[in-house]
Structures are given as C-alpha cells and as structure tokens.
Amino acid sequence: MWTSGRMSNAKNLLGLGVSLYFWGLMDLTTTVLSESARPLTEGQENNLSDKLHQRMKRSWVWNQFFVLEEYTGTDPLYVGKLHSDMDRGDGSIKYILSGEGAGVVFTIDDTTGDIHAIQRLDREERSQYTLRAQALDRRTGRPMEPESEFIIKIQDINDNEPKFLDGPYVASVPEMSPVGTSVIQVTATDADDPTYGNSARVVYSILQGQPYFSVDSRTGLIRTALMNMDREAKEYYEVIIQAKDMGGQLGGLAGTTTVNITLSDVNDNPPRFPQKHYQMSVLESAPISSTVGRVVAKDLDEGINAEMKYSLVDGDGLDVFDINTDPNYQVGIITVRKPLSFESKKSYTLKVEGANPHLEMRFLNLGPFRDTTTVHISVEDVDEPPVFEPSFYFVEVPEDVEIGTTIQIISAKDPDVTNNSIRYSIDRSSDPGRFFYVDITSGALMTARPLDREDISWHNITVLAMELNNPSQVGSVSVTVKVLDVNDNAPEFARFYEAFVCENAKAGQLIQTVSAIDRDDPQEGQHFYYNLAPEAANNPNFTLRDNQDNTAWILTRRSGFRQHEQNTFYLPILISDNGRPVLSSTGTLTVHVCSCDDDGMVMSCNVEAYVLPVNLSRGALIAILACIFVLLVLVLLILSMRRQRKQPYIIDEEENIHENIVRYDDEGGGEEDTEAFDIAAMWNPREAQLAVKNRQDMLPEIESLSRYVPQACVMDNNVHSYVLAKLYEADMDLWAPPFDSLQTYMFEGNGSVAESLSSLQSVTTDSDQSYDYLTDWGPRFKKLAEMYGATDSSGALW
C-alpha cells in the first residue's frame, strides 16, 4: 500500500500534513509482499507481471498536496512525503517523481520520498501541477507499486491588488439630470483566487468627485449625486474611483482609476438679443438679395439646442426686406427683397424674432424660448441713371419713309429728387450703319438714311440717356424697329434665259418657260403678269402665253426659220407685279436659230459658214481685229504726248522766293482751309482759275446750304429733317472731303441780340466809343464787357 504524508516541519509556514492513501485488494498486496520475501525466477517474474496486468480492478485514491505560493525562504519548501507500505526503511525502495515540473519545480528524495519545491511558486501563473509517483526495487529496478498520479495545488495568498483593465473611463450625462441618474459602471478585477478567502472580494469607493457623483460599492455603478448640475457653469468633471480587496478591510490591497465625465447640453437656456434696437442703412441702388445687415440672438446652449430660426414678425418693410438664417453662425441676415427708392420711402422699421426650433418640454417653465428686437433701416440716396418709360420700344416704319421723319419719341426721366436734365444719344455699336438719329433734348428718334427692307428688315438699336450734370449716369433702352415692306422693287427674270429654236420648228411650238422673282414681300403673296413689250406686241416670229402661275411660255408663231437669214432673235418681255403701285420691268429673251435633225435634236447653231466669205477664215478675222486695236493704242499715245507738252512751267517750291497768298474770307470743310495758295497760279492765271474751280473742298459748307435753303426755312421746326437730309447727301457725295467736321452756327445780324458784328459797320475812328451795351447781351459777352466796359476811378465797372 502507498502512503504519503506531510509532517510538521519548521520550514513549513502552516505545518499542515496531508496523507495520501492508496487502496488495493488485500489478497494482491499479500501476494506481492509474500512473493517479494524470496527471490523470484525469470518465469515467476513474468508470471507476476502478467498477474499485475490482469488484476486491473484495483482502484487508486490519492489526496491532494497543498503548498503556499510566493515562498521567499532560502531553503527548499517542503511539500509532502510519499511512502509505500513495502518500505521497511532499509533503503531498498527507490522513489521516482515524473510529470509537470518534476525535477525543475519539484524534487523528491528517492530514499525517503520527501517532496520539496525548489522554485518560487505563483498561483496566478499556475494554480496546480499534475505529477506521477513510482516505487521501484532499488536492486532490481522493478516496480514495487503501480505508477499513479497525484496533484499539487498552489494555495493562494493576497498578493494582487484590484485593477481596472478598461480605465481610464470617459462618460457623459445630460446636464440638469435628476439625482441617481446612471453615468457609467466601472469594473475592477483581482488576480487572486476568488474561491479562497477574501483575497478577491472587491469593494468600490469614490476618492474624488464628490458631492457631484457617487459609486455603488458592490457593482461599481457611478450615479449623479447632485441635482441641477449646469453645463454652462461647469462642463467637465474628473472622478477617481478606488477598488479594495479583502472586502475593504484593513490590510487589503487597492487600485484606482479615473473617470472623465462630461455634462452634455440640453436646451435649458432661451435665446436673448443683446441689443433691443439695431440701426442699419442701405443704398437705394442695392440689388435684389443683397445684404443689408445682420442680427444675432445669443444662446448659451450648443449644437442643435442653440440652433436659431429668425423671422420678420412686424413692421412696415415686410414686403421689401427678407431675413435668412446662417446655419454656420446662427445669425439672421437681412436682405433686400424688392427694389428700393429713396424718393418713395426713406426708412423702414422691422421687428425681428429669434426662436429655438428644438424644444424640450421639461424646460418650458424656464421661459419662452424666443426673443424679439427692432431694426431701423435707412435708405440712402444715390445718383441714379435716367429711367426709360416704357422699358422697351417696338416701332414699325415703312421702308419709303423720308429722311428726318420722327418715328418715335423716346422718353426718360431722372428718378432722383434733383430731376436733372436728360440728354439722348444712340449707342453707335447698335447702329453701325447710322440709319437713325435721336434729338439730344427731346428724344425724338428720326431716320437719318433711307431704309431698305430688302437689305435690313430689322434694326435693334440702343438709345442712351445721360444726366446733364453727371455724365457718368447713363441709362439705356432697347428700340426694335421693324421695316415694313413697300412695293419698290420691280420683278425681273429669275435667271438669264437663252432659248433655241430649230430651223424646222412648227408654229405654236414651246421653246422656253420663263419665271420671275421680286425682292418685295407683299402680304397677299407674289403674282406676276407676263406680256410682250409694246415694241414686240406684233412680233411675227414668237408669241407669249401667261400661265397664271407666275410662269409664261414662249411659243413660235411661224415655221421656217433660217440661220443664214437671221440666227438670233431678241424678244422683250414685260413683267408686272401685283403691288401698289404696280411695278414692271422688261427682260430680254435671246433666241438662237439652230439646225436640228428630224427628231428635233440640236446639231449646230454655228453660223460662220453663212456670215464669212468663202476665202476668209476665222484666223484672218482675228488678225484684222488685232491691227485695228494697235492703231487705236497709237492714236491715244499721240494725244497724251501733245497734252503733256501744253503743261505750264512750274517752279519748284523750294526755289520760290515769293510770298504765298492765303485766303481767309470763307469757311472750308477741313484741313485744306489753311493750305497756302499755289504760287504756280501766278505763272499761269488760266490754270489757276481752273484749279480753284475744280476744288470741291474749298467751297464753304454754309454756302452749299444757303444755295438750296430759303431764308424762311431757317427757323422752321423741321430743321432736323433738313440737316439730316443734307448730311446724307454729303455722305453720298464721292467728291466731298473724307472727314467729319462739327460746325456751330449762331445767328448774328439784325435778328440777333448782338445785332450786326460786322467790322464794316463799326466806327472807323478811335474816338470815345461806349461799350456799355455789352453788359446787356448776357453771359456770353461777359468777358468782352469786362475788357471793353468803362470803369470809374475806383476801378468798378460802370
């Protein structure tokens, strides 16, 4: 029988003994003991081994060994003792230990069976070891007992403090939460054996964070401990939790962790405007949707709880202004909704409301979550450009309208209080052909050139209106002019027509179908009428038939055409339209006589054999024409040489020592007014007269006007029409100077305020002459009055 025990040992801290018993069948033990008293033969040994293997019904029971962890002594720690009943103490039994930690952690005295631990044991690293024990005959080495297992368990001591493996913790709880609201649960773990003593029994407590929070000592659940905690007063809290083992008793080990708690925001603060009155200003020229100003309502909350919705709730500008909420900065942006006018209304008053759209019912008792403020907006005056009424013009004008005819009165006014005078003009980029002219003061739009619908049927011009006192203020309006059609184009052949008739043609044979075109576009459509011209009404060769579909047939009137008699006929055809008035034109149809075969196919239309002599070829005819051309060139050359010999002798200007004569007695058209008179005219007066006579630019423009204009027409209201007509006439004159000039004509003489200014009627002497009347002539003669007016002795003007 195996026996093992753990005897008292001074080295053992607890001095506990544990016996390990092994039970077996008594008959087998007796047999084994009796047989072991005497030597066995080899056969007997094998027979004993067979008996041992066959008798497996024996049961083995081993008690456990216990040993304390964390032994810190210098000598090996005694664990226990193995002993066999066969051991008589003479050393014949040899004990062997195998399994987990054998020889490394645990050793056995093979004679006595004492087991010792030779290393420091840690239950948290390994709580038990499984080993096998065997007793052998020291002399023969055969087993004296069957091998069996036993367990050595490491007994726990409180050598590990509680630890928070998930710390530090981060948590949040809504502000204003009631007392006892759960925040977070913390958990500490202890590596000691929870089944042995109180080493792993943990108790929680709060070291920092009171009186705001509390912790459940058993579960580690943290709760709020103070009511009405306000995030706006304090938002962050640092709570320190302690976990202590041994049930919190004195001598227990402890561990701590930190819990960072944040108070999350709730909508417990209503918005408030820091200003109850706002003063803003905006220019009356501010465009639609432009910003006037900003208002802001302060809210101590954050996030969604601080969102604001602004609106206009009252005031006299609800339809003129609008307010939008900026979601990024939670401000109200006041914008222009309709055009402003300083002249119509100079100021507005608005009542603006700011409210929280997201409310919490439990905080409604804290007050209305909305606030109002008053905004005063002043409209500032700006110098605005002239405004046209209406804003668009559509004019229909017949294309035969006379030059200078007023087709529309363009009207604009200054919207400002000053109501400045307006001056009108045409944007020349919209009227590059200069077909129109607008009166600078009245805004009368007139034609300046003939209109032609067939050339340009639509004109889109822009009329400008400029303030007289501020030329930078310019308004514009679009004027669409539709040119109406007038029957001013006669119909004509659609193309050049050339017909052929065979010599063997019969009377009434169709030789050509003609059609016409007309550039006009009458409303009732085009319809043409065809007839032979009066001079060909009784043409014996051809006749015409009007098909009444804008085409006509040309038919032969006889037969028997001969090339040698007449190879070409010219048939004038009169084409008329259906316009009012009726216009017509004459087109000529050329008809060639050709020789044809029996089927009517043209063979030849050449009449050379009939018109040339038999002995005169085409080459000879060309040579004769070339000789005639050479003779004409020689004659022209001779005439040119004669004319050059008649040219006057002109002295070079550089050698001219005479003074030039300059005429100043009229107004010219431009640069050549100041050109010196050609001194060569002194050498040949006849040529000089011819040169002066042929110079178109030397004739004064005023003389040209006076030649055609009666004196009574000068003061006529239709002066614009006349000037525009003369301007167009000058533009069309190919011999006029190629430049523009601006001339101002002021009336002087008997009909003017200044009467006659001619020096011929002035006094010829330097006697005393009074110029006091100059002061009565107005501001135009102010400077002249100051120069010639009489002064008294004190220097004052009389």
TIVEX-597537 format. One line per 2 residues: number of its first residue (from 1); their letters; for each residue x, y, z of C-alpha. Coordinates in steps of 0.2 Angstrom, whole numbers. Layout:
BEGIN
NUM	a	X,Y,Z; ...
//
This chain:
BEGIN
1	mw	0,0,0; 6,18,-5
3	ts	6,30,10; 11,48,9
5	gr	11,61,22; 15,79,26
7	ms	24,80,43; 26,96,53
9	na	41,105,48; 48,121,55
11	kn	51,127,37; 33,125,33
13	ll	23,141,37; 7,132,41
15	gl	13,115,47; -1,106,38
17	gv	0,87,35; -9,78,21
19	sl	-9,59,19; -11,51,3
21	yf	-19,33,3; -19,20,-9
23	wg	-31,6,-8; -29,-11,-16
25	lm	-36,-28,-15; -28,-36,1
27	dl	-26,-53,-7; -15,-45,-21
29	tt	-5,-35,-8; -2,-50,2
31	tv	3,-60,-13; 15,-46,-19
33	ls	23,-45,-1; 25,-63,1
35	es	32,-66,-16; 44,-52,-13
37	ar	51,-60,3; 61,-73,-8
39	pl	69,-72,-24; 59,-75,-40
41	te	64,-84,-55; 63,-76,-73
43	gq	47,-86,-76; 40,-81,-60
45	en	43,-63,-63; 34,-64,-79
47	nl	20,-73,-71; 19,-59,-58
49	sd	19,-46,-71; 5,-55,-80
51	kl	-5,-56,-64; -2,-37,-61
53	hq	-8,-33,-78; -23,-44,-77
55	rm	-28,-38,-59; -33,-20,-65
57	kr	-49,-19,-55; -39,-11,-41
59	sw	-44,7,-38; -31,21,-33
61	vw	-36,36,-22; -23,50,-20
63	nq	-27,65,-9; -20,82,-15
65	ff	-5,91,-9; -6,109,-5
67	vl	8,122,-5; 8,141,-2
69	ee	13,152,-16; 26,166,-15
71	yt	38,157,-3; 53,168,-1
73	gt	64,157,10; 81,151,6
75	dp	79,133,9; 68,122,-2
77	ly	50,122,3; 44,105,10
79	vg	28,100,0; 24,82,7
81	kl	30,64,8; 27,48,-2
83	hs	28,31,7; 25,13,2
85	dm	20,0,15; 33,-11,7
87	dr	46,2,13; 54,-5,28
89	gd	66,9,30; 81,0,24
91	gs	83,10,8; 78,-4,-4
93	ik	64,6,-11; 68,20,-23
95	yi	55,33,-26; 54,42,-43
97	ls	44,58,-47; 38,62,-65
99	ge	26,74,-74; 23,93,-74
101	ga	38,102,-65; 47,86,-60
103	gv	65,89,-57; 63,108,-61
105	vf	50,114,-49; 48,99,-38
107	ti	61,86,-32; 59,70,-22
109	dd	71,61,-11; 72,44,-19
111	tt	75,36,-2; 64,45,10
113	gd	50,50,-3; 51,68,3
115	ih	45,81,-10; 52,99,-10
117	ai	48,114,-21; 64,122,-27
119	qr	57,137,-36; 46,152,-31
121	ld	28,147,-35; 14,159,-41
123	re	-4,154,-41; -8,167,-54
125	er	4,160,-66; -1,142,-62
127	sq	-13,135,-49; -9,116,-49
129	yt	3,103,-56; 0,85,-60
131	lr	14,73,-56; 16,54,-56
133	aq	24,43,-42; 33,26,-44
135	al	41,15,-31; 55,3,-38
137	dr	66,-10,-31; 82,-2,-29
139	rt	92,-18,-33; 82,-25,-47
141	gr	73,-9,-53; 57,-17,-55
143	pm	41,-8,-49; 36,-12,-32
145	ep	19,-2,-34; 9,3,-49
147	es	13,20,-56; -1,33,-51
149	ef	-5,52,-52; -7,65,-39
151	ii	-10,84,-39; 0,98,-30
153	ki	-11,113,-29; -4,131,-25
155	qd	-13,139,-11; -17,157,-14
157	in	-12,172,-3; -17,190,-6
159	dn	-3,196,-16; -13,205,-31
161	ep	-22,222,-30; -38,225,-39
163	kf	-35,233,-57; -46,242,-69
165	ld	-42,234,-85; -53,246,-95
167	gp	-48,263,-87; -47,277,-88
169	yv	-65,279,-92; -74,293,-102
171	as	-93,296,-100; -106,309,-102
173	vp	-123,313,-94; -135,326,-98
175	em	-135,342,-88; -149,345,-76
177	sp	-151,326,-74; -160,321,-58
179	vg	-151,313,-43; -147,295,-46
181	ts	-145,295,-65; -133,282,-70
183	vi	-117,288,-78; -106,273,-81
185	qv	-101,256,-72; -83,253,-69
187	ta	-76,235,-65; -60,230,-56
189	td	-53,213,-57; -42,204,-44
191	ad	-30,190,-49; -31,181,-33
193	dp	-42,166,-30; -60,171,-28
195	ty	-64,154,-20; -52,155,-6
197	gn	-54,168,7; -57,187,4
199	sa	-42,190,-7; -53,193,-22
201	rv	-68,202,-14; -68,220,-21
203	vy	-77,235,-13; -78,251,-23
205	si	-77,269,-16; -76,287,-23
207	lq	-60,296,-19; -63,312,-30
209	gq	-79,319,-37; -90,322,-23
211	py	-103,329,-20; -107,328,-38
213	fs	-106,309,-41; -107,293,-31
215	vd	-102,275,-34; -111,258,-29
217	sr	-98,249,-18; -103,232,-24
219	tg	-106,235,-43; -96,250,-47
221	li	-110,259,-55; -107,278,-55
223	rt	-123,289,-52; -126,308,-51
225	al	-127,314,-33; -131,332,-35
227	mn	-147,340,-44; -147,354,-57
229	md	-129,352,-62; -127,366,-76
231	re	-116,363,-91; -115,382,-93
233	ak	-107,383,-76; -96,368,-76
235	ey	-94,356,-90; -80,343,-86
237	ye	-78,333,-70; -64,321,-65
239	vi	-69,307,-54; -57,295,-46
241	iq	-64,278,-41; -55,265,-29
243	ak	-57,246,-28; -50,237,-12
245	dm	-50,219,-9; -52,209,7
247	gg	-69,216,7; -62,233,11
249	ql	-54,228,27; -39,235,34
251	gg	-23,227,26; -32,224,9
253	la	-24,229,-7; -32,244,-18
255	gt	-32,250,-36; -39,266,-43
257	tt	-45,273,-60; -50,290,-67
259	vn	-67,293,-75; -69,309,-85
261	it	-87,314,-85; -94,327,-97
263	ls	-111,336,-95; -120,335,-112
265	dv	-130,350,-117; -149,351,-116
267	nd	-160,366,-121; -162,374,-105
269	np	-157,392,-110; -169,403,-120
271	pr	-161,414,-134; -159,433,-130
273	fp	-154,448,-141; -140,458,-134
275	qk	-147,473,-142; -165,478,-142
277	hy	-163,491,-156; -152,490,-172
279	qm	-149,504,-184; -144,500,-202
281	sv	-143,508,-219; -144,503,-237
283	le	-141,512,-253; -157,513,-264
285	sa	-147,505,-278; -144,489,-269
287	pi	-148,474,-280; -161,461,-275
289	ss	-154,448,-262; -140,460,-257
291	tv	-136,460,-238; -142,475,-228
293	gr	-136,469,-210; -135,455,-198
295	vv	-144,452,-181; -139,439,-168
297	ak	-148,431,-153; -136,424,-140
299	dl	-140,406,-134; -129,398,-120
301	de	-133,381,-126; -123,372,-140
303	gi	-126,361,-155; -144,358,-160
305	na	-150,366,-144; -143,383,-150
307	em	-150,382,-167; -160,398,-171
309	ky	-174,402,-183; -176,421,-187
311	sl	-191,429,-195; -199,446,-198
313	vd	-215,447,-187; -220,465,-189
315	gd	-215,482,-197; -218,492,-212
317	gl	-205,483,-223; -211,465,-223
319	dv	-214,465,-242; -197,475,-245
321	fd	-185,465,-234; -182,447,-230
323	in	-172,438,-217; -162,422,-218
325	td	-153,411,-205; -135,407,-207
327	pn	-134,389,-201; -115,390,-198
329	yq	-115,406,-186; -134,406,-181
331	vg	-136,424,-186; -150,432,-195
333	ii	-146,440,-212; -157,454,-218
335	tv	-158,456,-237; -167,466,-250
337	rk	-182,459,-257; -189,472,-268
339	pl	-180,487,-277; -178,502,-265
341	sf	-182,521,-269; -176,535,-258
343	es	-188,546,-267; -203,535,-262
345	kk	-198,530,-244; -183,534,-234
347	sy	-184,522,-219; -192,506,-213
349	tl	-194,498,-197; -194,479,-194
351	kv	-197,468,-179; -186,453,-179
353	eg	-189,437,-169; -176,424,-165
355	an	-183,407,-158; -176,389,-155
357	ph	-184,377,-166; -180,362,-155
359	le	-188,362,-138; -188,351,-123
361	mr	-205,350,-114; -197,348,-96
363	fl	-188,365,-98; -203,376,-105
365	nl	-205,383,-87; -189,392,-89
367	gp	-197,405,-100; -202,407,-118
369	fr	-188,401,-130; -189,416,-141
371	dt	-185,434,-141; -188,450,-152
373	tt	-178,465,-157; -182,481,-168
375	vh	-172,485,-183; -172,503,-191
377	is	-166,503,-209; -162,520,-218
379	ve	-162,521,-237; -148,532,-243
381	dv	-150,542,-259; -138,539,-274
383	de	-137,547,-290; -147,535,-301
385	pp	-146,534,-320; -161,540,-330
387	vf	-175,528,-332; -185,525,-348
389	ep	-204,523,-348; -208,511,-355
391	sf	-193,500,-354; -194,493,-372
393	yf	-200,501,-388; -206,492,-404
395	ve	-208,503,-419; -215,499,-437
397	vp	-208,510,-451; -212,509,-469
399	ed	-196,507,-479; -200,523,-490
401	ve	-201,534,-475; -192,551,-479
403	ig	-176,555,-471; -178,565,-455
405	tt	-195,558,-451; -199,556,-432
407	iq	-204,538,-429; -204,538,-410
409	ii	-202,549,-395; -190,541,-383
411	sa	-194,547,-365; -183,545,-350
413	kd	-183,554,-333; -171,556,-318
415	pd	-178,546,-304; -168,557,-291
417	vt	-176,572,-282; -165,584,-291
419	nn	-173,579,-308; -158,583,-319
421	si	-160,587,-337; -158,572,-349
423	ry	-148,571,-365; -151,557,-378
425	si	-139,548,-390; -138,532,-399
427	dr	-126,518,-395; -117,518,-411
429	ss	-112,500,-409; -130,495,-410
431	dp	-132,506,-426; -116,504,-436
433	gr	-125,510,-452; -130,526,-444
435	ff	-148,524,-450; -156,533,-436
437	yv	-153,549,-426; -161,555,-409
439	di	-163,573,-404; -152,577,-390
441	ts	-165,586,-380; -182,580,-385
443	ga	-178,561,-388; -186,561,-405
445	lm	-180,546,-415; -178,550,-433
447	ta	-172,542,-449; -155,548,-455
449	rp	-153,537,-470; -165,528,-482
451	ld	-172,512,-476; -172,496,-486
453	re	-182,481,-480; -174,470,-493
455	di	-157,475,-486; -161,476,-467
457	sw	-178,472,-461; -175,473,-443
459	hn	-165,486,-433; -161,484,-414
461	it	-154,500,-408; -150,506,-390
463	vl	-154,523,-385; -144,531,-371
465	am	-150,544,-359; -137,554,-349
467	el	-139,566,-335; -133,583,-340
469	nn	-125,587,-323; -117,569,-321
471	ps	-112,561,-337; -107,545,-328
473	qv	-125,541,-325; -132,534,-341
475	gs	-147,524,-344; -152,513,-359
477	vs	-167,506,-368; -169,494,-382
479	vt	-178,500,-398; -183,487,-410
481	vk	-188,494,-427; -197,484,-440
483	vl	-195,490,-458; -212,487,-467
485	dv	-212,482,-485; -216,494,-499
487	nd	-218,489,-517; -202,497,-523
489	na	-194,483,-532; -199,478,-550
491	pe	-200,460,-554; -186,453,-565
493	fa	-181,436,-573; -176,423,-561
495	rf	-161,420,-571; -153,424,-588
497	ye	-164,415,-601; -157,409,-618
499	af	-168,398,-630; -165,388,-645
501	vc	-177,386,-660; -174,373,-674
503	en	-175,378,-692; -188,365,-695
505	ak	-199,371,-680; -218,372,-682
507	ag	-229,386,-677; -235,385,-659
509	ql	-220,375,-653; -215,378,-635
511	iq	-197,384,-635; -195,392,-617
513	tv	-203,393,-600; -199,409,-590
515	sa	-202,414,-572; -198,430,-562
517	id	-193,435,-544; -197,450,-534
519	rd	-187,456,-519; -203,463,-511
521	dp	-214,453,-500; -232,458,-501
523	qe	-244,451,-488; -256,444,-501
525	gq	-241,435,-509; -232,437,-526
527	hf	-241,437,-543; -233,441,-559
529	yy	-241,445,-576; -231,442,-592
531	nl	-234,451,-609; -223,455,-624
533	ap	-216,473,-623; -226,486,-633
535	ea	-212,486,-647; -214,467,-649
537	an	-233,466,-647; -235,461,-666
539	np	-219,450,-666; -222,439,-681
541	nf	-210,426,-675; -214,422,-657
543	tl	-229,424,-645; -231,423,-626
545	rd	-244,414,-615; -246,419,-597
547	nq	-249,403,-587; -257,412,-572
549	dn	-245,403,-560; -230,416,-561
551	ta	-223,407,-577; -225,410,-595
553	wi	-222,400,-611; -213,407,-626
555	lt	-221,399,-642; -216,400,-660
557	rr	-228,410,-671; -222,403,-688
559	sg	-211,390,-696; -197,390,-707
561	fr	-183,399,-698; -166,400,-707
563	qh	-149,403,-699; -142,412,-714
565	eq	-156,424,-714; -156,428,-695
567	nt	-148,417,-682; -153,427,-666
569	fy	-169,435,-660; -171,446,-645
571	lp	-188,445,-638; -193,459,-625
573	il	-205,453,-611; -214,465,-599
575	is	-216,458,-581; -228,466,-569
577	dn	-232,463,-551; -247,465,-541
579	gr	-241,478,-529; -247,496,-526
581	pv	-241,504,-536; -239,491,-550
583	ls	-220,490,-555; -214,482,-570
585	st	-198,478,-579; -193,472,-596
587	gt	-182,457,-598; -175,451,-615
589	lt	-175,433,-620; -162,428,-633
591	vh	-167,415,-645; -154,406,-656
593	vc	-159,398,-673; -151,380,-674
595	sc	-150,366,-686; -158,351,-679
597	dd	-161,333,-685; -178,325,-689
599	dg	-181,321,-670; -178,339,-665
601	mv	-161,337,-658; -150,352,-660
603	ms	-135,348,-671; -127,365,-674
605	cn	-130,384,-670; -114,390,-679
607	ve	-117,402,-692; -99,405,-698
609	ay	-102,397,-714; -116,410,-718
611	vl	-108,426,-712; -89,424,-718
613	pv	-83,425,-735; -78,408,-743
615	nl	-59,413,-743; -59,422,-726
617	sr	-56,410,-711; -58,414,-693
619	ga	-39,417,-690; -39,430,-704
621	li	-53,439,-695; -43,439,-678
623	ai	-28,446,-687; -38,461,-694
625	la	-46,465,-677; -28,465,-669
627	ci	-22,478,-681; -37,489,-678
629	fv	-33,488,-659; -14,493,-662
631	ll	-19,508,-672; -31,514,-658
633	vl	-17,512,-645; -5,523,-656
635	vl	-18,537,-658; -21,538,-639
637	li	-2,538,-636; 0,553,-648
639	ls	-14,563,-640; -7,560,-622
641	mr	10,567,-628; 3,583,-635
643	rq	-6,586,-619; 10,585,-609
645	rk	18,597,-620; 5,610,-615
647	qp	8,609,-596; 14,625,-588
649	yi	31,628,-582; 30,626,-563
651	id	45,632,-552; 50,621,-538
653	ee	43,626,-521; 60,626,-513
655	en	66,639,-526; 50,650,-524
657	ih	55,667,-516; 38,675,-517
659	en	26,676,-503; 11,664,-503
661	iv	-7,671,-503; -18,664,-490
663	ry	-37,667,-491; -47,668,-475
665	dd	-63,675,-482; -74,659,-481
667	eg	-76,643,-471; -70,627,-479
669	gg	-73,609,-475; -57,604,-465
671	ee	-38,604,-466; -36,612,-483
673	dt	-43,629,-476; -26,634,-471
675	ea	-16,627,-486; -6,641,-495
677	fd	-12,647,-512; -1,638,-525
679	ia	11,651,-532; 11,642,-548
681	am	-5,650,-552; 4,667,-554
683	wn	13,660,-569; -2,654,-577
685	pr	-18,663,-572; -29,652,-583
687	ea	-23,636,-575; -26,644,-558
689	ql	-44,648,-562; -47,630,-567
691	av	-39,623,-551; -49,634,-540
693	kn	-65,630,-550; -62,611,-548
695	rq	-58,611,-529; -73,605,-521
697	dm	-66,606,-503; -63,625,-505
699	lp	-82,628,-506; -89,633,-489
701	ei	-102,621,-482; -113,636,-477
703	es	-113,642,-495; -119,625,-500
705	ls	-133,625,-488; -138,643,-492
707	ry	-139,639,-510; -154,627,-508
709	vp	-162,633,-492; -174,648,-492
711	qa	-171,660,-478; -188,657,-471
713	cv	-184,639,-468; -170,643,-456
715	md	-181,645,-441; -193,630,-446
717	nn	-196,617,-433; -192,604,-446
719	vh	-173,609,-446; -168,592,-440
721	sy	-176,584,-456; -167,596,-467
723	vl	-150,594,-458; -151,575,-459
725	ak	-155,575,-477; -140,587,-481
727	ly	-129,575,-470; -135,560,-480
729	ea	-132,570,-496; -114,574,-490
731	dm	-111,556,-485; -116,550,-503
733	dl	-105,563,-512; -89,554,-518
735	wa	-80,571,-520; -83,578,-503
737	pp	-68,579,-490; -66,562,-482
739	fd	-68,568,-464; -81,574,-452
741	sl	-82,591,-445; -93,599,-432
743	qt	-98,617,-435; -109,628,-424
745	ym	-119,642,-432; -125,656,-421
747	fe	-137,669,-428; -130,687,-429
749	gn	-136,702,-438; -152,711,-437
751	gs	-162,697,-430; -150,693,-415
753	va	-147,701,-398; -130,707,-403
755	es	-136,714,-420; -123,715,-433
757	ls	-105,711,-428; -98,716,-445
759	sl	-82,727,-444; -88,736,-459
761	qs	-102,745,-449; -91,749,-434
763	vt	-84,766,-431; -68,770,-441
765	td	-60,782,-428; -53,779,-411
767	sd	-64,792,-403; -74,789,-387
769	qs	-85,774,-390; -96,767,-377
771	yd	-96,748,-375; -109,748,-360
773	yl	-121,739,-371; -111,723,-369
775	td	-117,721,-352; -135,719,-358
777	wg	-130,705,-370; -130,691,-357
779	pr	-117,679,-350; -110,675,-367
781	fk	-102,693,-368; -97,694,-350
783	kl	-79,693,-353; -80,705,-368
785	ae	-89,718,-357; -75,716,-344
787	my	-62,720,-357; -70,735,-365
789	ga	-83,741,-352; -79,758,-345
791	td	-73,759,-327; -73,773,-314
793	ss	-59,780,-305; -61,767,-291
795	ga	-60,753,-303; -78,747,-303
797	lw	-87,743,-319; -100,756,-324
//
